[in-house]
């Protein structure tokens, strides 16, 4: 049994070894002895203890989860997947049975984390991969499961075993099959598997709104942060108070009647008003344009050789590096990339020295292309393919990469049966417009988004040549 005396002695040893360090324990079970960190405890002045609601899934005999899989929506998803190939769910008991697929699983995890949080855990932390592999090789420490389609992994879960519970850990899936809700299906299959193995609960862990659909009940767990220097704790507390005050102030401002257009001014100075208006001007009064170009693929002639590019390579997409203020951040780039992959579009990439130097996207017939700057979609005609989102690293703009990428993508579009190629280019990027016109594409149409205060007006304008 874990006792307070042992915990305090261990922390004293760690403080001597790492006097400037700190520890954080996330989601400590409610039956853990935490008296040392509460009011009056020996470590209270050096710790921050917070509670968090924990969603749990009661497994029972798995019958309710089987019933959920039989619901019309889930049954339809399973039928569509099974039309693509043989579907198999497996509890992986030996690391050797997943070794060849582990890096792909880590890539599934990282691209989603990069898109949502701007973090690439396995890619950017050299110790994370060997640490997890060591855990995977330890007997009965983790519960690992995968779902495969025609033998290829499409989803996975790696979670710790905690007595009669399994904790949700790394749960991830292929972005190429997102339309089939593969992640949801994996959790349902996993719940059934855990019930059959005699586990009582699936600990879904705090955080993530999607967990609410699976939770049957909740309890309270704790997040404990320990500081070996008390000054660090004081700074941490001050930072949290300031962050909390800022959130409350923003909520209060949003809820204030007439806050956006109050003429009496209240306590806000003229300078503050001016700065706020100046900062909002570009978003409140602006016109954005996306230009559409077209060509018959059979008439396209360009002596440039196609660029040697990889298709749908997640690791190459994650090699993107933001270069200047005018370029998207890594998180913005990966967020757009993930949305495109999940929509079924094809990614083309070229990497040099572990840095993405060129990329572009190809969407097939009838695919919906999101014009993100305009807040609307454009659907590809049934006899065409759309090329968009071209990126070239600033240090490689003179190397003909964009031209070579265009040729490669056009050849693939033709091989897949497209008669026409459409290119979407931001109207503000005049250099790209001139380039695509020089390549043999003709201007077809412009899509506009005019912002005026809280209104957004969309319109289109076709080429006068038609």
Beta strands, then each sheet from edge to edge (+ up, - down):
strand 1: 22-28
strand 2: 47-58
strand 3: 87-92
strand 4: 142-149
strand 5: 152-162
strand 6: 165-167
strand 7: 170-173
strand 8: 201-203
strand 9: 217-227
strand 10: 285-296
strand 11: 310-311
strand 12: 346-352
strand 13: 355-363
strand 14: 368-371
strand 15: 376-379
strand 16: 384-392
strand 17: 420-426
strand 18: 442-452
strand 19: 455-462
sheet 1: 1+ 9- 2+ 8- 6- 5+ 4- 3+
sheet 2: 1+ 9- 2+ 8- 6- 5+ 7-
sheet 3: 11+ 12- 13+ 16- 17- 10+ 18- 19+
sheet 4: 14+ 15-
end
